[in-house]
């Protein structure tokens, strides 16, 4: 029989890695969740939380007599107020249902009464605006002259905050899901057992997952960041090298975690439950959508030890503040510990059957 | 390779394996000769798969000795993997890959062997080269499994129930492929619970039950050991049981047995036994509801040895 010449393409590591790509590309759902979904989420959040002109505050005036008309005029002079003239019961109804933040009533002899709920932040703001308008209308002059300048700087908007969070979440998801599902599925189908019945190198098998992860990571990161930078002008203040290092280290750490979760599970259902159990606390605590510092101090040691917290903190510090390697050392250390710990444990626990 | 001529392809001595309290293999001995197709025939749960997986190095025995191509598992694994071809009982290859991609992947694991195209040709899947595995029929999947076992040009081929669950036509097609491989003079160990398969493919057969070899020989020798070339089976209408000894003493009948209302006679001379049986039934005024005869098979050997059928269906 003829013996095939071994070209690079017929090398087993190349073949194993090609299989990983093929299985991924031929699964349209996987392509959607890894590449498209994060972009849709970024777009949605960017649009929903875009900085916009502050809305006018709605207030009601109960007009009864001369005083009422003058009161309404004074309020309409303030462009930040939207003033409705209502009857007494209609005004109460509007306040109760939140359509107006405050009711102003001319109480006779020039006095004005404010009716509002001081528990509601917009009502407290309305109280200040209305009072300002009333006092000015009555002829108050401010002793100090002020100037205003509007500021909206890239780096401080919500979209700038959320993009590093989404990037970290995406790296976590595709690392854990990508490895976990593929390995448990191969075990369930007895494909793992069939593979170790060949001279295949087990190291190469596991390495093929990491190799394919890294190349797909480049695409994933480039798509999401490219979109965020081009469409929303999200800043990248840190060095490209540092960003690449954080992404690479995180992808490897989450892949190792995926490997660990998949090391024994016999069914896809089993591993799904396990993966969700591990990822759920990170979705909540690691500061994807809001700052992790909002949680109580007693929880902080736990939160800071989560790999996703470290990944997101590092990404935010690098992208938004241009943090140096020295400043990112604690976060990089946490990620590296997760990588080594998960990998060592996974290799010890791994079952090929 | 050195060693192939002096060592038998496979030698197993006193193999034991238990899963908890369940003894799967209970002191099993085997020896496969160069170039032969050896069959492990037995019902489900007889220990066939455990035995073959220990020989494949995929399972560890509790006791006993296994020599594969003169080598031992645990010492020469890497070399053995290069020299063995394995088809497991139920492997599901990735549905998303094509036939060619799957074969190329498996070929990449071996140093030597035919080209992927050549292997696909050997199992007659040329027309399916570009098809996804998910679209293959059961028979085509089994041929793909065979292709993946052949990519390393193995010296010893393990086939664990290669045709289980296939329709008769696919089964015959696979048999032809295995016969073609046999012609190259390399050894095969195959397990099956189909006696036709063992009779057709195997040079020698070990009948396995409860983890032991209960009979060993060529299919012809095993059938001849019954000392009866034919089997006569009949069922009678609702009557009191017929004495088995009376049936066994009929002319041309070697032995008789009864199970679930069906009587089973081993017969050396059919032309004498049938009239004798009919005469006896008429004398006893018993109505026949069913009467069959067939040439003795390995199934009859198994039934004679154990009182059970290979497949209880």
Interface residues (C-beta under 8 A of the other chain):
Chain A: X1 X2 X3 X4 X10 X11 X12 X14 X15 X16 X18 X19 X22 X23 X26 X27 X186 X189 X190 X191 X193 X194 X196 X197 X198 X199 X200 X353
Chain B: X56 X57 X58 X78 X81 X82 X84 X86 X88 X90 X91 X92 X93 X94 X96 X97 X101 X104 X105 X106 X107 X108 X109 X110 X111 X112 X113 X114 X115 X116 X118 X148 X152 X153
